Amino acid sequence: MRTKALNPLPILLVDDESQILHSASLVLRGAGHAEVLTLDDSRAVLPLLAERPVGVIVLDLTMPHLSGLALLASIAAEYPEIAVIVMTATNDLPTAVECMRNGASDYLLKPVERDCLVAAVRRAVEARLLRAELLSLKDCLLANQPHQPSRFEEIVTQSSAMFAIFRYIEAVAASPQPVLISGETGTGKELIARALHRQSGRPGELVAVNVAGLDDNLFADTLFGHAKGSFTGADRARDGLIASTGDGTLFLDEIGDLSIALQVKLLRLLQDGSYYPIGADRPRQSRARIVVATHCDVKRQAEQGGFRKDLYFRLRTHHIQLPPLRERREDLPQLTLHFVEKAAASLGRPAPNVPPALFQWLENYRFPGNIRELEGLMFDAVARSQGSVLSLQSVKDAIADEGFGNRSGDAAVEFAAPAAEFPERLPTLKEAEEALIGEALRRAQGNQGVAAGLLGISRQALNKRLTRRDADGF
Ligand SMILES: Nc1ncnc2c1ncn2[C@@H]1O[C@H](COP(=O)(O)OP(=O)(O)OP(=O)(O)O)[C@@H](O)[C@H]1O
């Protein structure tokens, strides 16, 4: 029997009539509830609850000394996790309403039939367990979140892959070792580097340098600085970025494009923290934490000889690999709205309404430029929108202008292959619809307009389905 396995916590019966206690206790034991406690004095309830946990209480309303109603209020306030079923001999609607308001989970009229009592207790037990499951699910989900979400507030996401990255950042933030951040262009590598710096609690700033295209001299001068008179025009000594970073974080972007000669210099810096300003005869010591980023596959570059293996091994001590936007599509609705609002704010106008169809398009687009591309598209769309609704045409044109393929001929977008895997037992249409609606609402964070867009139906159509679902008791 289900109840037996479901309810490890005892059930407490409270009634001043010992005969009722005896028979109700027999009924519940017979229905599989192993532990049924009884109390014939309502004043003993709160002391007992302070002593031991109880799952469900079946409470008589009319009792001497302390009334069931007064007790109900105290239990609801102090032990909200306990389900309380109220029993009374008076068929009185206002009292029933008052009990439910005070937190009763059910209301039974005496004499209570055996089956009614068993069913009410089972419902209460199941509701309690469902709540407990929900709470533990919430705990699990929260456990996947960073301990200090404010350090990541610039990063809009609800992707579990990103939350795992946040947790990793928290783990490695205090380490003095370098961090390699890789990921396709526009996936947010610099944003992650900034979050890592904030999380590290290091004094000083994050200083970002794009090293792509720097030649030997420029690299050395930018990073290491120079001594006075070290070359023509060096009429005074200049600190490089390593010195001005101090104890902060030096973020070297596009590290995959460094020449082999510069890779040697970087390796030396990472190995012993020392460097020579141009023209200096004594080394200086770096205190900065080095974080590097690349959109290249440096592992493959190292295998093929384009990147020094020793440097690669040194850099990848802590490695963060950012997923492309197409692998975290659950972030699309939130990011889209974020950029629309950001663009509108920067243009000093109210954010236009986003037509749901936009989400359907974006959902199928591969975003080779990732989040930066989405950001650009939304800024352009907002800038070109005339009225209160975001112009879809402008997004369509922008995507088409980029020269990407198109599947439908209507929306000129490059579509990803639809990913649908079916279990051995095919879901019924009703089940599939339910699952799809649930997933769309989850991705849209409960926003029905956005969810409707993801599903390719109107908001009204979604609303109709939700109403039908509720009526069907899905
Ligand atoms: N999760 C996010 N939430 C909000 N904005 C984001 C997010 N990810 C990226 N962005 C924005 O997208 C743009 C590109 O991000 P960023 O410069 O960090 O990417 P990148 O991977 O370093 O790019 P590149 O490889 O071209 O250097 C920035 O304007 C950034 O603010």
The ligand as an SDF file (V2000), in Angstrom:
LIG
                    3D

 31 33  0  0  0  0  0  0  0  0999 V2000
   25.2440   36.0780  -20.3340 N   0  0  0  0  0  0  0  0  0  0  0  0
   25.3040   37.3470  -20.7400 C   0  0  0  0  0  0  0  0  0  0  0  0
   24.4500   38.2500  -20.2310 N   0  0  0  0  0  0  0  0  0  0  0  0
   24.4670   39.5320  -20.6630 C   0  0  0  0  0  0  0  0  0  0  0  0
   25.3110   39.9960  -21.5870 N   0  0  0  0  0  0  0  0  0  0  0  0
   26.1950   39.1460  -22.1040 C   0  0  0  0  0  0  0  0  0  0  0  0
   26.2500   37.7830  -21.7090 C   0  0  0  0  0  0  0  0  0  0  0  0
   27.2440   37.1790  -22.3730 N   0  0  0  0  0  0  0  0  0  0  0  0
   27.7820   38.1020  -23.1640 C   0  0  0  0  0  0  0  0  0  0  0  0
   27.1690   39.2890  -23.0120 N   0  0  0  0  0  0  0  0  0  0  0  0
   27.4440   40.5290  -23.7580 C   0  0  0  0  0  0  0  0  0  0  0  0
   27.8200   40.1210  -25.0640 O   0  0  0  0  0  0  0  0  0  0  0  0
   28.9050   40.8950  -25.5370 C   0  0  0  0  0  0  0  0  0  0  0  0
   30.0780   39.9690  -25.8480 C   0  0  0  0  0  0  0  0  0  0  0  0
   30.6000   39.4690  -24.6190 O   0  0  0  0  0  0  0  0  0  0  0  0
   32.1780   39.3190  -24.3890 P   0  0  0  0  0  0  0  0  0  0  0  0
   32.9150   40.4940  -24.9570 O   0  0  0  0  0  0  0  0  0  0  0  0
   32.3910   39.0060  -22.9610 O   0  0  0  0  0  0  0  0  0  0  0  0
   32.4070   38.0500  -25.2990 O   0  0  0  0  0  0  0  0  0  0  0  0
   33.8080   37.3890  -25.7090 P   0  0  0  0  0  0  0  0  0  0  0  0
   33.5810   35.9200  -25.6750 O   0  0  0  0  0  0  0  0  0  0  0  0
   34.8870   37.9270  -24.8310 O   0  0  0  0  0  0  0  0  0  0  0  0
   33.9610   37.8550  -27.1920 O   0  0  0  0  0  0  0  0  0  0  0  0
   35.2980   37.7710  -28.1250 P   0  0  0  0  0  0  0  0  0  0  0  0
   35.6230   36.3420  -28.3490 O   0  0  0  0  0  0  0  0  0  0  0  0
   34.8760   38.4240  -29.3850 O   0  0  0  0  0  0  0  0  0  0  0  0
   36.3720   38.5290  -27.3980 O   0  0  0  0  0  0  0  0  0  0  0  0
   29.2280   41.8970  -24.4650 C   0  0  0  0  0  0  0  0  0  0  0  0
   28.5540   43.1050  -24.7310 O   0  0  0  0  0  0  0  0  0  0  0  0
   28.6650   41.2780  -23.2070 C   0  0  0  0  0  0  0  0  0  0  0  0
   28.2840   42.2590  -22.2840 O   0  0  0  0  0  0  0  0  0  0  0  0
  1  2  1  0
  2  3  1  0
  2  7  2  0
  3  4  2  0
  4  5  1  0
  5  6  2  0
  6  7  1  0
  6 10  1  0
  7  8  1  0
  8  9  2  0
  9 10  1  0
 10 11  1  0
 11 12  1  0
 11 30  1  0
 12 13  1  0
 13 14  1  0
 13 28  1  0
 14 15  1  0
 15 16  1  0
 16 17  2  0
 16 18  1  0
 16 19  1  0
 19 20  1  0
 20 21  2  0
 20 22  1  0
 20 23  1  0
 23 24  1  0
 24 25  2  0
 24 26  1  0
 24 27  1  0
 28 29  1  0
 28 30  1  0
 30 31  1  0
M  END
$$$$
